[in-house]
Amino acid sequence: SYLALKEALMAGAATHHRSGGSCKAFTIVALHPSHHVYLSGGAISGATELQTPLGNLLVDDNLRNQLLKTGEFSLMEQHVDEAEHSGEMQYPYIAKIINDTLGVGSAKSLHVRVLPIMIGATSNSHEQRFGGLLAPYLAQPNVFTVVSSDFCHWGKRFSYYPHHSTNPDDDTPFNQIADYIEWLDRKGMTNIEMQSPGAFATYLREHSNTICGRHPIAVWLQSVAANGQNGTEKVNVAFVKYDQSSRVLTVDESSVSYASAVARLASGASTEGS
């Protein structure tokens, strides 16, 4: 997915070079879940800079103010922002891509901003509202979206350990519990590739898969759906990588799944990404 970010940054830099104009601000919106505080809506980082080992990232104050004026978002307190690892783990990778693509501390790299947005335990109706609200912003050509999430957290320590010996779709046998976990994850991944927030919500109700970023994923899907329906933007979504922290063999073991997807404009001329 970070290859897509590199492509987007390179495309933007090339456009500015051809036009002979000054660098246009480029914003990376990072949608992530909340692991440590209860939040029923959305909260935006109040930081001015995000520190990473590879250099600080500047926060998009202008976009933050626009979203806060809607009255739908709260402002994250610093201790909440700093404690949330799902956003924090993305920032060094973002900094590396900016440095590698545009140059460390270059004029072009200084025009790149980020905006972390935490999505809490939102209902389906709230996800639709937040998705519709964010849709016109995320569709802007100078905005790239990163959605942070793991997939299945399986095992007794996660209080989630369903398993079947055969595939529920065709009754073929699973060789390992890990195969069932992958089947479960890929059902959700298919719904995301379909860009169907309704199908993804149904999947979560039926299987209760412990995808930590299910709410920010759902909000992003709602934005994609809204932009597609009104003709603003159409994207193609494809998963490019799937893995598990370990291959579970018995119910006494545990694992966390990881999946990476990329969303590109259907025309193929540019990249949004997640």
PAZAPA-4460 file (N, C-alpha, C; in steps of 0.05 Angstrom, whole numbers, plus 32768, in hexadecimal, padded with zeros to 4 digits):
% residues 274
    n_x    n_y    n_z   ca_x   ca_y   ca_z    c_x    c_y    c_z   seq   type   mol
   8010   7FE8   8000   8000   8000   8000   8011   8019   8000     1      S     A
   8029   8017   800C   803B   802F   800C   8048   8034   7FF1     2      Y     A
   8048   801F   7FE0   8051   8023   7FC4   803D   8036   7FB7     3      L     A
   8023   8033   7FBD   800F   8045   7FB2   8013   8062   7FBB     4      A     A
   801B   8065   7FD4   8021   8080   7FDE   8038   808C   7FCE     5      L     A
   804D   807C   7FCA   8064   8086   7FBB   805C   808E   7F9F     6      K     A
   804B   807E   7F92   8041   8084   7F77   8032   809F   7F77     7      E     A
   8021   80A3   7F8C   8012   80BB   7F8D   8024   80D4   7F91     8      A     A
   8038   80D1   7FA2   804A   80E8   7FA7   805A   80EE   7F8E     9      L     A
   8063   80D9   7F80   8072   80DD   7F67   8061   80EA   7F52    10      M     A
   8048   80E2   7F50   8036   80ED   7F3C   8031   810B   7F41    11      A     A
   802E   8111   7F5B   8029   812D   7F63   8042   813E   7F5D    12      G     A
   8059   8133   7F63   8072   8142   7F5E   8076   8147   7F40    13      A     A
   8070   8132   7F30   8074   8135   7F13   8061   8149   7F07    14      A     A
   8048   814A   7F12   8035   815E   7F08   803E   817A   7F0E    15      T     A
   8049   817E   7F26   8052   8198   7F2E   806A   81A0   7F1C    16      H     A
   807B   818D   7F16   8093   8193   7F05   808B   819B   7EE9    17      H     A
   8078   818C   7EDE   806F   8192   7EC2   8061   81AD   7EC1    18      R     A
   8051   81B3   7ED6   8043   81CC   7ED5   8054   81E4   7EDB    19      S     A
   806C   81DF   7EE7   807E   81F5   7EEE   8075   8205   7F06    20      G     A
   8060   81FB   7F13   8055   8209   7F2A   8062   8200   7F44    21      G     A
   805A   820D   7F5A   8064   8206   7F74   8056   81ED   7F7D    22      S     A
   8062   81E0   7F91   8057   81C7   7F9B   803D   81CB   7FA9    23      C     A
   8029   81BB   7FA2   800F   81BC   7FAF   800F   81AA   7FC8    24      K     A
   8002   81B3   7FDC   8002   81A3   7FF5   7FF5   8188   7FEF    25      A     A
   8000   8173   7FFB   7FF7   8157   7FF7   7FF1   814C   8013    26      F     A
   7FDA   8142   8017   7FD2   8139   8032   7FCD   811B   8033    27      T     A
   7FD8   810E   8047   7FD3   80F1   804C   7FC1   80EF   8064    28      I     A
   7FA8   80E6   805F   7F95   80E2   8075   7F99   80C6   8080    29      V     A
   7F9E   80C3   809A   7FA2   80A9   80A6   7F8A   80A2   80B8    30      A     A
   7F79   8091   80AE   7F62   8088   80BE   7F6A   8070   80CE    31      L     A
   7F65   8071   80E8   7F6D   805B   80F9   7F59   8057   8110    32      H     A
   7F59   803F   811C   7F46   8039   8132   7F50   8043   814D    33      P     A
   7F40   803F   8161   7F47   8046   817D   7F49   802D   818D    34      S     A
   7F60   8029   819A   7F65   8011   81AA   7F63   8016   81C8    35      H     A
   7F66   802F   81D0   7F69   8035   81ED   7F53   8047   81F9    36      H     A
   7F44   8055   81E9   7F2F   8066   81F3   7F15   805F   81E5    37      V     A
   7EFF   8062   81F3   7EE5   805E   81E6   7EDE   8077   81D6    38      Y     A
   7ED6   8073   81BD   7ECF   8089   81AC   7EB9   807F   819A    39      L     A
   7EA2   808D   819A   7E8C   8085   818A   7E8B   8093   816F    40      S     A
   7E9D   80A6   816B   7E9E   80B5   8152   7EBA   80B7   8146    41      G     A
   7EC1   80CF   813E   7EDC   80D3   8132   7EEB   80E9   8141    42      G     A
   7F05   80E6   8142   7F16   80FA   8150   7F2F   8100   813E    43      A     A
   7F36   8119   813D   7F4D   8121   812C   7F64   8129   813E    44      I     A
   7F7C   8121   8135   7F94   8128   8144   7F97   8146   8147    45      S     A
   7F9F   814E   815F   7FA3   816B   8165   7FC0   8173   8162    46      G     A
   7FD1   8161   8159   7FEE   8166   8157   7FF4   8179   813F    47      A     A
   800A   8187   8141   8014   8197   812B   8029   8187   811B    48      T     A
   8038   8175   8129   804B   8164   811C   804A   8149   8129    49      E     A
   8051   8134   8119   8053   8119   8123   8070   8111   8121    50      L     A
   807C   8109   8138   8098   8102   8138   809B   80E5   812F    51      Q     A
   80AF   80E0   811E   80B7   80C5   8116   80D5   80C4   8115    52      T     A
   80E1   80AC   8116   80FE   80AA   8115   810A   80B3   80FA    53      P     A
   80F8   80B7   80E6   8101   80BE   80CC   80FB   80DB   80C5    54      L     A
   80F3   80EA   80D9   80EC   8106   80D5   80CF   810B   80DC    55      G     A
   80C9   8124   80E4   80AE   812B   80EC   809C   812F   80D5    56      N     A
   8082   8128   80D9   806D   812C   80C5   805C   8144   80CE    57      L     A
   8057   8156   80BB   8047   816D   80C1   8029   8166   80BE    58      L     A
   8019   8170   80D1   7FFC   816A   80D1   7FED   817F   80C1    59      V     A
   7FD9   8176   80B1   7FCA   8189   80A1   7FB5   8198   80B2    60      D     A
   7FBD   81B0   80BB   7FAC   81C0   80CC   7F94   81CA   80BD    61      D     A
   7F96   81CF   80A4   7F80   81DA   8094   7F6A   81C6   8091    62      N     A
   7F71   81AD   808A   7F5C   8198   8087   7F50   8192   80A2    63      L     A
   7F61   8191   80B7   7F56   818C   80D2   7F41   81A0   80D9    64      R     A
   7F47   81BA   80D4   7F33   81CF   80DB   7F1A   81CC   80CB    65      N     A
   7F1C   81C5   80B2   7F04   81C1   80A1   7EF2   81AB   80AD    66      Q     A
   7EFF   8195   80B5   7EEF   817E   80BF   7EE4   8185   80DB    67      L     A
   7EF3   8193   80EB   7EE9   819A   8106   7ED1   81AD   8104    68      L     A
   7ED0   81BE   80F0   7EBA   81D1   80EC   7EA0   81C2   80E6    69      K     A
   7EA1   81A9   80DD   7E89   819A   80D7   7E7A   8193   80F1    70      T     A
   7E89   8194   8108   7E7D   818D   8121   7E7A   816F   8126    71      G     A
   7E84   815F   8113   7E82   8142   8115   7E9A   8134   8122    72      E     A
   7EB0   8143   8124   7EC9   8137   812F   7ED1   8146   8149    73      F     A
   7EDD   8136   815B   7EE9   8142   8173   7F07   8144   816E    74      S     A
   7F15   8151   8180   7F32   8154   817E   7F3F   8141   8192    75      L     A
   7F52   8131   8188   7F5F   811E   8199   7F71   812C   81AD    76      M     A
   7F70   8123   81C6   7F83   812D   81DA   7F9E   8120   81D4    77      E     A
   7FB4   812D   81DC   7FCF   8124   81D6   7FD4   8108   81E0    78      Q     A
   7FCC   8102   81F9   7FD2   80E8   8204   7FC3   80D2   81F6    79      H     A
   7FAC   80D8   81EB   7F9D   80C4   81DB   7FAB   80BF   81C1    80      V     A
   7FB3   80D5   81B4   7FC1   80D3   819B   7FDB   80C3   819D    81      D     A
   7FEA   80C9   81B2   8004   80BB   81B6   8001   809E   81BE    82      E     A
   7FEB   8097   81CA   7FE7   807B   81D3   7FDD   8069   81BD    83      A     A
   7FD3   8074   81A7   7FC6   8064   8192   7FDB   805A   817E    84      E     A
   7FE1   8040   8180   7FF6   8035   816F   7FEE   8031   8152    85      H     A
   7FD4   802E   814D   7FCB   8028   8132   7FD1   803F   811E    86      S     A
   7FD1   8058   8129   7FD9   806E   8118   7FF7   8071   8119    87      G     A
   8002   806F   8131   801F   8074   8135   8030   8062   8123    88      E     A
   8028   8049   811F   8039   8036   8110   803A   803D   80F2    89      M     A
   8027   804D   80E9   8027   8054   80CD   803B   806B   80C7    90      Q     A
   803F   807D   80DA   804D   8096   80D4   806B   8092   80CB    91      Y     A
   807A   8080   80D7   8096   807C   80CC   8096   8073   80AF    92      P     A
   8083   8062   80A8   8082   8058   808C   807B   8070   8079    93      Y     A
   8068   8080   8082   8061   8098   8072   8079   80AA   806F    94      I     A
   8087   80AE   8085   809F   80C0   8084   80B4   80B4   8071    95      A     A
   80B8   809A   8071   80CC   808D   8060   80C5   8091   8043    96      K     A
   80AB   808D   803C   80A3   8090   8020   80A6   80AD   8017    97      I     A
   809F   80C0   8028   80A3   80DC   8021   80C1   80E2   801C    98      I     A
   80D2   80D8   802F   80EE   80DD   802C   80FA   80D0   8013    99      N     A
   80F2   80B7   800E   80FD   80A9   7FF7   80F3   80B5   7FDC   100      D     A
   80DB   80BF   7FDC   80CF   80C9   7FC4   80D6   80E6   7FBD   101      T     A
   80D5   80F6   7FD2   80D8   8113   7FCE   80F2   811F   7FD8   102      L     A
   8100   810F   7FE9   8119   8119   7FF5   8115   8124   8011   103      G     A
   8127   811D   8022   8125   8125   803E   8127   8144   8040   104      V     A
   8112   8150   804C   8113   816D   8051   8111   817E   8038   105      G     A
   810A   8172   8021   8108   8181   8008   80F0   8193   8008   106      S     A
   80F0   81A7   7FF6   80D9   81B9   7FF4   80BF   81A9   7FEF   107      A     A
   80C2   8195   7FDD   80AA   8185   7FD7   80A0   8175   7FEF   108      K     A
   80B3   8169   7FFE   80AB   8159   8015   809E   816A   802B   109      S     A
   80A6   8183   802C   809B   8195   8041   807E   819D   803A   110      L     A
   8075   8197   8022   8059   819D   801B   8047   8185   8020   111      H     A
   8051   8170   802B   8041   8158   8032   8038   815A   804F   112      V     A
   801E   8156   8053   8012   8157   806E   8004   813C   8073   113      R     A
   8000   8137   808D   7FF0   8120   8095   7FD9   8129   80A7   114      V     A
   7FC4   8119   80A8   7FAE   811F   80BB   7FA4   8105   80C6   115      L     A
   7FAB   80FE   80DF   7FA1   80E6   80EC   7F84   80EA   80F5   116      P     A
   7F73   80D7   80EF   7F57   80D8   80F7   7F50   80BD   8104   117      I     A
   7F49   80BE   811E   7F41   80A5   812C   7F23   80A1   8129   118      M     A
   7F1C   8088   8121   7F00   8080   811F   7EFA   806C   8135   119      I     A
   7EE6   8073   8146   7EE0   8062   815D   7ECC   804D   8156   120      G     A
   7EBD   8043   816B   7EAA   802E   8168   7E90   8039   815C   121      A     A
   7E91   803F   8143   7E7B   804C   8135   7E66   8037   812C   122      T     A
   7E4D   8040   812B   7E37   8030   8121   7E38   8031   8102   123      S     A
   7E29   8020   80F5   7E29   8020   80D8   7E1E   803B   80CD   124      N     A
   7E0B   8046   80DB   7E00   8060   80D2   7E14   8077   80D6   125      S     A
   7E23   8076   80EB   7E38   8089   80F0   7E4F   8086   80DB   126      H     A
   7E55   806E   80D5   7E6A   8069   80C0   7E61   8075   80A5   127      E     A
   7E48   8071   809F   7E3E   807D   8086   7E3F   809B   8087   128      Q     A
   7E38   80A7   809E   7E39   80C4   80A0   7E56   80CF   809E   129      R     A
   7E68   80C2   80AD   7E84   80CA   80AC   7E90   80C6   8090   130      F     A
   7E89   80AF   8084   7E93   80AA   8069   7E8A   80BE   8055   131      G     A
   7E70   80C6   8057   7E66   80DA   8045   7E72   80F5   8049   132      G     A
   7E77   80FB   8063   7E84   8115   8069   7EA1   8117   805F   133      L     A
   7EAF   8100   8062   7ECB   8100   8059   7ECF   80FD   803B   134      L     A
   7EBA   80F2   802E   7EBD   80EB   8011   7EC8   8102   8000   135      A     A
   7EBD   811A   8001   7EC8   812F   7FEE   7EE5   8136   7FF5   136      P     A
   7EED   8133   800E   7F09   813A   8015   7F1C   8124   800B   137      Y     A
   7F14   810A   800F   7F25   80F4   8007   7F27   80F1   7FE9   138      L     A
   7F14   80FC   7FDA   7F14   80FB   7FBD   7F26   8110   7FB0   139      A     A
   7F2F   8123   7FC0   7F40   8138   7FB5   7F5A   812C   7FAA   140      Q     A
   7F63   8136   7F93   7F7B   8129   7F86   7F95   812C   7F96   141      P     A
   7F96   813E   7FA9   7FAE   8141   7FBA   7FAB   8134   7FD5   142      N     A
   7F97   8122   7FD8   7F93   8114   7FF1   7F96   80F6   7FED   143      V     A
   7FA6   80EA   7FFE   7FAB   80CD   7FFE   7FA2   80C2   8018   144      F     A
   7F95   80AB   8018   7F89   80A0   8031   7F98   8086   8039   145      T     A
   7FA0   8084   8052   7FAA   806C   805E   7F97   8063   8073   146      V     A
   7F8F   804A   8072   7F7D   803E   8087   7F8D   8029   8096   147      V     A
   7F90   802D   80B0   7FA0   801B   80C0   7F8F   8005   80CD   148      S     A
   7F96   7FEC   80C9   7F88   7FD6   80D6   7F97   7FBC   80D4   149      S     A
   7F94   7FAB   80E8   7F9B   7F8F   80E6   7F82   7F80   80DD   150      D     A
   7F84   7F66   80D9   7F6C   7F56   80D4   7F68   7F44   80EC   151      F     A
   7F61   7F2B   80E8   7F57   7F1B   80FE   7F6B   7F18   8115   152      C     A
   7F61   7F1D   812E   7F70   7F17   8146   7F63   7EFE   8152   153      H     A
   7F71   7EE7   814D   7F65   7ECD   8153   7F73   7EC1   816B   154      W     A
   7F63   7EB6   817E   7F6F   7EA7   8195   7F60   7EAE   81AE   155      G     A
   7F65   7E9D   81C3   7F57   7EA1   81DC   7F5E   7EBC   81E9   156      K     A
   7F77   7EC6   81E4   7F7E   7EDF   81F1   7F70   7EF7   81E4   157      R     A
   7F63   7EF2   81CD   7F53   7F06   81C0   7F35   7F01   81C4   158      F     A
   7F2F   7EEB   81D2   7F13   7EE2   81D7   7F05   7EDE   81BC   159      S     A
   7F13   7ED4   81A8   7F08   7ED0   818E   7F17   7EB8   8181   160      Y     A
   7F0A   7EA1   8180   7F18   7E8A   8175   7F04   7E77   8167   161      Y     A
   7EF4   7E81   8155   7EE3   7E6F   8145   7EF4   7E5E   8132   162      P     A
   7EEB   7E46   812B   7EFA   7E37   8117   7EE7   7E21   810C   163      H     A
   7EED   7E19   80F3   7EDE   7E04   80E6   7EF2   7DF1   80D9   164      H     A
   7EEA   7DD8   80D7   7EFC   7DC5   80CA   7EF9   7DC5   80AC   165      S     A
   7EE3   7DD0   80A2   7EDF   7DD1   8085   7ED6   7DED   807D   166      T     A
   7EDB   7DF4   8064   7ED4   7E0E   8059   7EB5   7E10   8058   167      N     A
   7EAA   7E25   8065   7E8D   7E28   8065   7E81   7E2C   8049   168      P     A
   7E92   7E35   8036   7E88   7E3A   801B   7E85   7E21   800A   169      D     A
   7E99   7E0E   800D   7E98   7DF7   7FFB   7E9E   7DDC   8008   170      D     A
   7EA1   7DDD   8023   7EA5   7DC5   8033   7EC0   7DB7   802E   171      D     A
   7ED3   7DC5   8021   7EEE   7DBA   801F   7EFC   7DBC   803A   172      T     A
   7F0C   7DA9   8041   7F18   7DA9   805C   7F2E   7DBE   805F   173      P     A
   7F2F   7DCA   8077   7F45   7DDB   807E   7F5B   7DCA   808B   174      F     A
   7F74   7DCE   8082   7F8A   7DBF   808D   7F92   7DC9   80A9   175      N     A
   7F8F   7DE3   80AD   7F96   7DF0   80C7   7F81   7E05   80CE   176      Q     A
   7F81   7E0B   80E8   7F6F   7E21   80F1   7F77   7E3B   80E2   177      I     A
   7F90   7E3E   80DC   7F9A   7E56   80CE   7F8C   7E58   80B3   178      A     A
   7F85   7E42   80A6   7F77   7E43   808D   7F5B   7E4F   8090   179      D     A
   7F4E   7E47   80A6   7F34   7E53   80AB   7F36   7E71   80B0   180      Y     A
   7F4A   7E79   80C0   7F4E   7E95   80C5   7F52   7EA5   80AB   181      I     A
   7F62   7E99   8099   7F66   7EA7   807F   7F4C   7EA8   806F   182      E     A
   7F3D   7E93   806F   7F23   7E94   8062   7F11   7EAA   806D   183      W     A
   7F11   7EAC   8088   7F01   7EC0   8095   7F0A   7EDD   808D   184      L     A
   7F24   7EE1   808D   7F2F   7EFB   8086   7F29   7F02   8069   185      D     A
   7F2C   7EEE   8058   7F29   7EF4   803B   7F0B   7EF9   8034   186      R     A
   7EF9   7EEF   8044   7EDD   7EF6   8040   7ED9   7F15   8043   187      K     A
   7EE5   7F1F   8058   7EE4   7F3C   805D   7EF3   7F4C   8048   188      G     A
   7F0A   7F42   8040   7F1A   7F4F   802C   7F0B   7F51   8011   189      M     A
   7EFC   7F3D   800B   7EEC   7F3D   7FF2   7ED7   7F53   7FF3   190      T     A
   7ECA   7F57   800A   7EB7   7F6C   800D   7EC3   7F87   800A   191      N     A
   7EDC   7F8A   8014   7EEA   7FA4   8011   7EF1   7FA9   7FF4   192      I     A
   7EFA   7F94   7FE6   7F00   7F97   7FCA   7EE7   7F9D   7FBA   193      E     A
   7ED0   7F93   7FC3   7EB7   7F9A   7FB5   7EAE   7FB6   7FBA   194      M     A
   7EBB   7FC3   7FCE   7EB4   7FDF   7FD6   7E97   7FE0   7FDF   195      Q     A
   7E8F   7FCC   7FEE   7E74   7FCA   7FF7   7E72   7FCD   8016   196      S     A
   7E6D   7FE5   8020   7E6B   7FE8   803D   7E55   7FD7   804A   197      P     A
   7E3F   7FD3   803B   7E29   7FC3   8045   7E32   7FA5   8048   198      G     A
   7E3F   7F9B   8034   7E49   7F7F   8035   7E5D   7F7B   804B   199      A     A
   7E6F   7F90   804F   7E83   7F8E   8064   7E76   7F8E   8080   200      F     A
   7E61   7F9F   8083   7E53   7FA0   809C   7E45   7F86   80A2   201      A     A
   7E39   7F7A   808E   7E2B   7F60   8091   7E40   7F4A   8099   202      T     A
   7E56   7F4A   808C   7E6C   7F38   8092   7E75   7F3A   80AF   203      Y     A
   7E78   7F52   80B9   7E80   7F56   80D5   7E6B   7F4D   80E8   204      L     A
   7E51   7F51   80E1   7E3B   7F48   80F3   7E3B   7F29   80F4   205      R     A
   7E40   7F1C   80DD   7E3E   7EFF   80DB   7E56   7EF1   80E8   206      E     A
   7E6E   7EFD   80E6   7E86   7EEF   80EF   7E94   7EFC   8106   207      H     A
   7E8D   7F15   810C   7E9A   7F24   8123   7EB8   7F23   8121   208      S     A
   7EC3   7F23   8109   7EE0   7F22   8106   7EED   7F3A   8114   209      N     A
   7F03   7F34   8123   7F10   7F48   8134   7F24   7F59   8124   210      T     A
   7F19   7F67   8110   7F29   7F79   8100   7F2A   7F94   810E   211      I     A
   7F41   7F9B   8119   7F42   7FB2   812B   7F3A   7FCC   811D   212      C     A
   7F40   7FCE   8103   7F39   7FE7   80F4   7F1F   7FE5   80E4   213      G     A
   7F0D   7FD4   80EE   7EF4   7FD0   80DE   7EE4   7FEA   80DB   214      R     A
   7EE5   7FFB   80F0   7ED5   8014   80EE   7EE2   8028   80DB   215      H     A
   7EFC   802E   80DC   7F07   803F   80C7   7F06   8033   80AC   216      P     A
   7F08   8019   80A9   7F04   800C   808F   7EE8   8012   8084   217      I     A
   7ED4   800F   8096   7EB8   8013   808E   7EB3   8030   8086   218      A     A
   7EBF   8043   8095   7EBC   805F   808E   7EC8   8065   8073   219      V     A
   7EE0   805A   806E   7EED   805D   8054   7EDC   8051   803E   220      W     A
   7ED1   8039   8042   7EC0   802D   802E   7EA7   803E   8029   221      L     A
   7E9C   804B   803D   7E85   805C   8039   7E8D   8075   8028   222      Q     A
   7EA6   807F   802C   7EAF   8095   801C   7EB3   808D   7FFF   223      S     A
   7EBF   8076   7FFB   7EC3   806B   7FE0   7EA8   8068   7FD2   224      V     A
   7E94   805C   7FE1   7E7A   8057   7FD5   7E6C   8072   7FCE   225      A     A
   7E6E   8085   7FE0   7E62   809F   7FDB   7E6D   80AD   7FC2   226      A     A
   7E88   80AC   7FC0   7E95   80B8   7FA9   7E8F   80AA   7F8F   227      N     A
   7E8C   808F   7F91   7E85   8080   7F7A   7E69   8085   7F70   228      G     A
   7E56   8087   7F84   7E3A   808B   7F7D   7E35   80A7   7F71   229      Q     A
   7E43   80BB   7F7A   7E3E   80D6   7F6F   7E51   80DC   7F57   230      N     A
   7E61   80C9   7F4F   7E72   80CD   7F38   7E8B   80DD   7F3C   231      G     A
   7E91   80E3   7F56   7EA9   80F3   7F5C   7EC2   80E3   7F57   232      T     A
   7EC2   80CA   7F5F   7EDA   80B9   7F5D   7ED3   809C   7F5E   233      E     A
   7EE0   808C   7F4D   7EDC   806F   7F4E   7EF8   8063   7F51   234      K     A
   7EFA   804F   7F62   7F14   8042   7F67   7F12   8024   7F64   235      V     A
   7F29   8018   7F60   7F2C   7FFB   7F60   7F3B   7FF4   7F79   236      N     A
   7F31   7FE0   7F88   7F3E   7FD8   7FA2   7F48   7FBB   7F9F   237      V     A
   7F61   7FB7   7FA6   7F6C   7F9C   7FA5   7F7F   7F97   7FBC   238      A     A
   7F7C   7F80   7FC9   7F8F   7F78   7FDE   7FA8   7F6C   7FD1   239      F     A
   7FBF   7F75   7FDB   7FD8   7F6D   7FCF   7FEA   7F5C   7FE1   240      V     A
   7FE2   7F59   7FFA   7FF2   7F49   800D   7FE1   7F40   8024   241      K     A
   7FE5   7F27   802C   7FD7   7F1C   8043   7FEB   7F0A   8052   242      Y     A
   7FEA   7F0B   806D   7FFC   7EFA   807D   7FF0   7EF7   8099   243      D     A
   7FFB   7EE5   80A8   7FF3   7EE0   80C4   800C   7EE0   80D5   244      Q     A
   800A   7EE8   80ED   8021   7EE9   80FF   802B   7ECD   8105   245      S     A
   801A   7EB9   8104   8021   7E9D   8107   800B   7E8C   80FC   246      S     A
   8012   7E74   80F5   7FFE   7E61   80EA   7FF2   7E51   8101   247      R     A
   7FD9   7E57   8109   7FCD   7E4A   8120   7FC5   7E2D   8119   248      V     A
   7FCE   7E1C   812B   7FC8   7DFF   8128   7FB4   7DF5   813D   249      L     A
   7FB5   7E01   8155   7FA3   7DF8   816B   7F95   7E10   8178   250      T     A
   7F80   7E0B   8187   7F71   7E21   8194   7F81   7E2E   81AA   251      V     A
   7F97   7E23   81B2   7FA8   7E2F   81C7   7FBB   7E44   81BB   252      D     A
   7FBC   7E46   81A1   7FCE   7E5A   8194   7FBE   7E73   818C   253      E     A
   7FCD   7E87   8182   7FC0   7EA0   817A   7FCF   7EAB   8162   254      S     A
   7FC1   7EBE   8154   7FCE   7ECB   813E   7FC0   7EE6   8138   255      S     A
   7FCE   7EF7   812A   7FC2   7F10   8120   7FC7   7F10   8102   256      V     A
   7FB2   7F17   80F3   7FB4   7F17   80D6   7FBA   7F34   80CC   257      S     A
   7FC7   7F35   80B5   7FCE   7F4F   80A9   7FC8   7F4E   808B   258      Y     A
   7FBC   7F63   8081   7FB5   7F65   8065   7FB9   7F81   805B   259      A     A
   7FC3   7F84   8043   7FC8   7F9E   8037   7FB9   7FA1   801D   260      S     A
   7FAB   7FB7   801A   7F9C   7FBC   8001   7FA4   7FD7   7FF5   261      A     A
   7F9F   7FD9   7FDB   7FA4   7FF2   7FCD   7F8B   7FFA   7FBE   262      V     A
   7F84   8013   7FBF   7F6E   801E   7FAF   7F79   8032   7F9B   263      A     A
   7F74   802D   7F82   7F7D   8040   7F6D   7F65   804A   7F5D   264      R     A
   7F68   8062   7F53   7F53   806D   7F42   7F4E   805A   7F2B   265      L     A
   7F34   8056   7F24   7F2D   8043   7F0F   7F3A   804A   7EF5   266      A     A
   7F40   8064   7EF0   7F4D   806C   7ED7   7F6A   8063   7ED6   267      S     A
   7F76   805D   7EED   7F92   8056   7EEF   7FA5   806D   7EEC   268      G     A
   7F9A   8085   7EEB   7FAB   809D   7EE7   7FB7   80A7   7F01   269      A     A
   7FAB   809F   7F18   7FB4   80AA   7F31   7FAF   8095   7F47   270      S     A
   7FB7   809C   7F5F   7FB4   8089   7F75   7FA9   8096   7F8E   271      T     A
   7F95   8089   7F9A   7F8B   8092   7FB4   7F98   8081   7FCA   272      E     A
   7F90   8067   7FCB   7F9F   8054   7FDB   7F96   8052   7FF8   273      G     A
   7F9B   803A   8003   7F97   8036   801F   7FA9   8020   8029   274      S     A
***
